[in-house]
Amino acid sequence: MSLTIGVDVGGTKVAAGVVDEHGAIVEKIKRATPAARPDDTADVIADAVLELLSRHTVAAVGIGAAGFVDETRSIVLFAPNLAWRDEQVKKRVEERIGRTVIVENDANAAAWAETRLGAARGQQDVVMITVGTGIGAGIVLDGRLYRGRWGSAGEPGHYRVVPDGRLCGCGNRGCWEQYASGNALVAEARDLARRAPGAAARLLQLGGGTAEGIDGPAVTQAAREGDAGALSCFEIVGGWLGHGLADLAAILDPGCFVIGGGVSEAGGMLLGPARVTFESNLTGRTHREFAEIRLAELGPDAGLIGAADLARLPG
């Protein structure tokens, strides 16, 4: 049995796991992320990997991190939640563990996992969208991970869908993730509570009586209970998601979209309106096939599994 290690590096935790060739996790451990000290973060990764190496024979290691990774899959150019700036992650970890290391964007790694081992098995052209606090994405074209010239492809959350729209954390206005993300869902619910408290009575109850107290889980809970106000928020955000997928299909023409991330746990409440809007806005829709829109299967372990699988690839 061929084993590799995948590491998922987040702003609060590092998860490292031994993964077999079928994507099964043999063992997984977690460590807290010292996000404010980049050197310490690399050491925590190495320590977790060394612990796993003490119990398993492993050929290589893949690291997935939220941020821009250079074209050589060695350097994290920018990771907003990790204080990594031009950080030589591959070199630092390899020096500690004595194994080959590759570094990849976490959404790219998740997209690879879902294409090879998850919801998009058998597909060659796949776009995965992770709908969480913001929007992440990974692109697989012709069976290969598409990274762009400098390794920074797959950031559609920051193409602008509304000129001079809502201010985004990236510094621009009107980015897609300001309308089709977890933050957008909460913003819609809070706005409804302020404008029409009667229509948002259940949301306000779950939010402790104030619009500011409403969070994502509260909106999802209310929607699952059939609350009309919460369902309308999912209609709006799902519609924006569908608009963005239609635009991506016009550019990339994938056979399948995979939707993951925390908000995707709402299932049909999000994907239902997304599919309707996608199909009604797709360019040339009466003369072409519709890409499938599927829920991700691998959950929060997708990035770890994908990083481990990418570590198996030559070069």
Buried (B, 14 or more C-beta within 10 A) or exposed (E): EEBBBBBBBBEEEBBBBBBBEEBEBBBBBBBEBBBEEBEEBBBBBBBBBBBBBEEEEBEBBBBBBBBBBBEEBBBBBEBBBBBBEEBBBBBBBBEBBEBEBBBBBBBBBBBBBBBBBBBBEEBBBBBBBBBBBBBBBBBBBEEEBBBEEEBBBBBBBBBBBEEEBBEBEBEBBBBBBBBBBBBBBBBBBBBBBEEEEEBBBBBBBBBEEEBEBBBBEBBBBBBEEEBEBBBBBBBBBBBBBBBBBBBBBEEBEBBBBBBBBBBBBBEEBBBBBBBBBBBEBBEEBEEEEEBBBBBBBBEBBBBBBBBBBBBBEEE
